Amino acid sequence: MNKLRNPFGPTRTNLAPLYQSGDRPTAAENMDRLPVEPTTGHPLAPREQPGYYPGYRTLAQQAYWDEATRTVVLDRVNHVPPLRFFSEAEVRVMQAVVDRILPQDDRIPAKRIPILNTIDKRLAEDIQDGYRFEGMPKDQEVFRLGIQGIEAIAQKLYQRSFAALTVLEQDRVLETLHDGNPPAGEEYWKQMSVIHFWQLLVQDCIEGYYAHPYAWDEIGFGGPAYPRGYMRLERGDPEPWEQGEQRYAWAPPPGALSGRFAPLGVEAGGKTPTPGQEGTH
């Protein structure tokens, strides 16, 4: 793979702290990140296993998987890919971005899924879908440009690095990408579609999260269907080894935009985007 010029400095090769002095969220800001009990507005404490299936463990079914499947799944839990593609400065920005696109503040730190590491691994190993939208660079360059564009917007709107912004400020920056109307960083966005970058970024976060067994526990997924297979294919009934839902009330953090829905934006002169198709890049 040809090395791309990295304006953020050398690629990160260790696990040094992700935050610079002054970047780390304060205790009050951390509270602003938590979902709340809707009637009282009180923050809900992080859980070892969020979701509606308390105590359920997909890995408890591993004896029913074949050896190849078991090896792949356990590797996702036991071996976090090292960060090789992003530089230390890029990691600070990207970790903050990932934390807003798919927040995990409802999880205790030991049970958070390493989304950024899976994205980094894909880029470091040049894993592509085999196609990309016309006018889009390769994914490695897309992420380099996108990070610079996000930093330019943060500086334009708030005169600080994205990683140093409050939750709401970070959401406002990312909202401009979602809407296809970034207010800064034109030199980066003219090299690629901001909407296609946003779709790629979100898709990578979703795939990194829901490929992990901790996420399977959260949604009550019964695990790989091979070789045992599934029996109850109608009405949404759980399999004998699965667990029924135990719902609880919650609401998004009041100081964030995560409870809002808006259609994906369209860039000036651009075509209508196609969210939801597998592979958006």
matplotlib code that plots the C-alpha trace (Angstrom):
import matplotlib.pyplot as plt

x = [0.0, 1.4, 1.8, -0.4, 0.8, -0.4, -0.6, -1.2, 2.2, 3.6, 1.2, 0.3, 2.1, 1.4, -1.4, -0.5, -3.4, -5.8, -6.5, -4.1, -4.2, -7.5, -9.2, -10.5, -14.2, -15.0, -17.1, -20.1, -19.6, -19.5, -22.8, -24.2, -23.3, -25.5, -29.0, -31.6, -34.7, -37.4, -39.7, -37.1, -34.4, -31.8, -28.8, -28.8, -25.6, -23.4, -24.1, -21.9, -24.5, -27.0, -30.0, -33.1, -31.5, -29.8, -27.5, -27.7, -24.4, -24.0, -20.6, -22.4, -23.4, -19.9, -19.9, -22.5, -20.3, -17.7, -14.0, -13.5, -16.5, -15.5, -12.0, -13.2, -15.7, -13.5, -10.7, -13.0, -13.2, -9.7, -7.6, -8.1, -6.4, -3.5, -3.7, -1.5, -3.0, -4.1, -1.5, -1.8, -3.4, -5.8, -6.8, -7.8, -10.1, -11.4, -12.1, -14.2, -16.0, -16.7, -17.9, -20.6, -21.7, -22.2, -22.0, -21.1, -21.4, -24.1, -21.5, -18.8, -15.4, -14.3, -17.3, -16.9, -16.4, -13.2, -14.9, -11.9, -9.5, -11.6, -11.7, -8.0, -7.4, -9.4, -7.5, -4.1, -4.7, -6.4, -9.6, -12.0, -15.5, -14.0, -15.8, -16.3, -18.4, -17.2, -15.0, -14.2, -10.5, -9.5, -10.8, -7.4, -7.3, -11.0, -10.4, -7.3, -9.2, -12.3, -10.4, -8.9, -12.3, -13.8, -11.0, -11.5, -15.2, -14.5, -12.0, -14.4, -17.4, -15.7, -12.0, -11.0, -10.1, -13.0, -11.8, -11.9, -15.5, -18.6, -20.9, -23.4, -20.7, -19.4, -22.9, -23.3, -20.1, -21.1, -24.6, -23.1, -21.6, -24.9, -26.7, -24.1, -23.3, -19.9, -19.1, -15.3, -12.7, -13.7, -10.2, -10.9, -14.5, -13.8, -11.7, -14.6, -18.3, -19.0, -22.2, -20.4, -17.7, -20.5, -22.1, -18.7, -17.9, -21.3, -21.2, -17.8, -18.9, -22.0, -20.1, -17.4, -20.0, -22.4, -19.8, -18.8, -20.3, -20.9, -23.3, -24.9, -25.6, -27.2, -29.7, -30.3, -28.7, -28.4, -25.0, -23.9, -26.4, -23.9, -23.8, -26.9, -29.2, -32.4, -35.8, -38.2, -38.3, -41.7, -43.4, -40.1, -40.1, -36.8, -34.9, -34.8, -31.3, -32.2, -33.8, -37.0, -37.0, -37.0, -37.5, -36.8, -37.5, -34.8, -34.3, -31.3, -29.0, -30.8, -27.6, -27.0, -28.6, -28.8, -32.6, -33.2, -34.0, -33.5, -33.2, -29.8, -28.8, -28.0, -24.9, -25.3, -25.6, -25.5, -27.7, -30.1, -28.2, -29.1, -28.8, -29.4, -27.7, -25.0, -21.7, -22.0, -18.5]
y = [0.0, 3.4, 5.7, 8.7, 12.0, 12.4, 16.1, 15.0, 13.5, 9.9, 6.9, 6.0, 2.8, 2.6, 3.1, 6.4, 8.5, 9.7, 13.1, 16.1, 18.3, 20.2, 17.8, 15.3, 15.7, 17.0, 15.1, 17.3, 16.7, 13.0, 13.2, 15.0, 12.0, 9.5, 8.5, 9.5, 8.1, 9.9, 10.8, 12.2, 13.2, 11.5, 10.0, 6.2, 4.7, 2.8, -0.9, -3.9, -4.9, -2.3, -3.4, -5.4, -8.8, -8.6, -11.6, -12.9, -14.0, -15.1, -16.6, -19.1, -20.9, -21.3, -25.0, -25.3, -23.5, -25.1, -24.4, -21.9, -19.8, -20.0, -18.9, -15.8, -14.7, -15.2, -13.3, -10.2, -10.3, -11.4, -9.4, -5.7, -4.7, -2.3, 1.2, 1.3, 3.6, 6.8, 9.1, 10.0, 13.4, 11.7, 9.2, 11.9, 13.4, 10.0, 8.6, 11.7, 11.4, 7.7, 8.4, 10.7, 8.6, 5.5, 6.5, 3.9, 6.0, 3.6, 0.8, 0.5, 1.1, -2.6, -3.6, -0.9, -2.1, -0.9, 0.6, 2.9, -0.1, -2.0, 1.0, 1.5, -2.2, -2.0, 1.0, -0.3, -3.5, -1.7, -3.8, -2.3, -3.3, -3.6, -0.5, 3.2, 6.1, 8.1, 11.0, 9.5, 8.8, 5.5, 5.1, 5.8, 9.2, 9.8, 9.5, 11.7, 14.4, 13.9, 14.4, 17.6, 18.8, 18.0, 19.9, 22.9, 23.0, 22.8, 25.6, 27.7, 27.3, 27.1, 27.9, 24.6, 21.1, 18.7, 16.5, 19.5, 20.5, 19.7, 17.0, 19.4, 21.3, 18.0, 17.0, 20.4, 19.9, 16.4, 17.6, 19.8, 16.7, 14.8, 17.8, 18.1, 21.7, 22.0, 25.6, 25.2, 23.0, 23.6, 22.5, 19.1, 18.7, 19.7, 16.6, 14.3, 14.2, 15.1, 13.0, 9.9, 10.5, 10.7, 7.5, 5.6, 6.9, 5.9, 2.5, 1.7, 2.6, 0.4, -2.6, -2.3, -2.2, -4.9, -7.4, -7.7, -10.3, -7.5, -5.9, -9.3, -9.6, -6.1, -7.0, -10.6, -12.0, -15.8, -15.9, -17.6, -19.9, -22.5, -25.4, -25.6, -23.2, -21.6, -23.2, -20.4, -18.4, -16.8, -14.3, -13.1, -15.8, -16.3, -19.6, -21.9, -20.6, -17.0, -14.7, -12.7, -8.9, -7.0, -3.4, -0.4, 3.3, 5.6, 8.8, 10.3, 12.8, 16.1, 18.0, 16.1, 15.7, 11.9, 11.9, 13.9, 12.5, 14.3, 13.0, 12.8, 16.1, 16.6, 18.6, 21.6, 20.2, 16.7, 13.7, 12.3, 10.0, 6.4, 5.6, 2.0, 0.3, -2.1, -0.4, 3.3, 3.8]
z = [0.0, -0.9, 2.1, 2.1, 3.4, 6.9, 8.0, 11.6, 12.0, 12.3, 12.5, 16.1, 17.1, 20.9, 23.3, 24.9, 26.3, 23.7, 25.2, 25.5, 28.5, 28.6, 26.1, 28.5, 29.4, 32.8, 35.3, 34.5, 30.7, 31.3, 33.1, 30.0, 27.9, 29.9, 28.9, 31.5, 33.2, 31.3, 34.2, 36.5, 34.1, 36.3, 34.5, 34.2, 35.5, 33.0, 32.9, 32.3, 29.7, 28.4, 26.4, 27.2, 27.8, 31.2, 31.9, 28.4, 26.9, 23.3, 24.1, 26.4, 23.1, 21.7, 22.3, 19.5, 17.0, 14.8, 15.6, 12.8, 13.9, 17.5, 16.7, 14.8, 17.4, 20.4, 18.6, 18.5, 22.3, 23.3, 20.9, 20.3, 17.0, 17.6, 16.2, 13.1, 10.5, 12.4, 14.0, 17.7, 16.8, 14.4, 17.0, 19.4, 16.8, 15.5, 19.0, 19.8, 16.5, 17.0, 20.6, 19.2, 16.2, 18.3, 22.0, 24.6, 27.7, 28.9, 29.1, 31.8, 30.3, 30.5, 28.2, 25.6, 22.0, 20.3, 17.2, 16.3, 16.4, 13.8, 11.5, 11.9, 11.1, 7.9, 6.7, 7.7, 5.8, 2.9, 3.2, 0.6, -0.8, -4.2, -5.5, -4.6, -5.6, -8.7, -7.6, -4.2, -3.3, -1.7, 1.8, 3.5, 1.8, 2.5, 6.3, 6.2, 4.4, 6.6, 9.8, 8.5, 7.4, 10.8, 12.6, 10.2, 11.1, 14.8, 14.6, 12.5, 14.8, 18.3, 17.9, 19.5, 18.4, 17.9, 20.8, 23.2, 22.4, 24.5, 23.5, 22.0, 20.1, 18.7, 17.6, 15.9, 14.0, 12.8, 12.0, 9.3, 7.7, 7.9, 6.3, 3.5, 4.4, 6.2, 7.0, 6.7, 5.2, 1.5, 0.4, 1.8, 0.7, -2.9, -3.1, -2.1, -1.4, 2.3, 2.2, 0.9, 3.6, 6.3, 5.0, 5.0, 8.5, 10.0, 8.2, 9.6, 13.1, 12.8, 11.4, 14.1, 16.8, 15.8, 14.7, 18.4, 20.8, 23.4, 21.0, 20.3, 24.1, 24.0, 21.3, 22.3, 19.2, 19.4, 17.7, 14.5, 13.0, 11.8, 12.3, 14.7, 12.8, 14.0, 14.5, 15.2, 12.0, 12.4, 14.8, 16.2, 19.0, 20.8, 20.3, 23.4, 24.2, 23.7, 26.3, 26.2, 26.4, 29.7, 28.7, 30.8, 30.2, 29.0, 27.0, 25.2, 27.0, 27.1, 26.2, 22.9, 19.5, 19.6, 20.1, 17.0, 13.5, 10.3, 6.7, 5.3, 3.6, -0.1, -1.1, -3.4, -6.9, -5.6, -6.2, -3.6, -1.3, -0.9, 2.9, 3.9, 1.0, 2.2, 1.5, 0.9, -0.5]

ax = plt.figure().add_subplot(projection="3d")
ax.plot(x, y, z, "-o")
ax.set_aspect("equal")
plt.show()
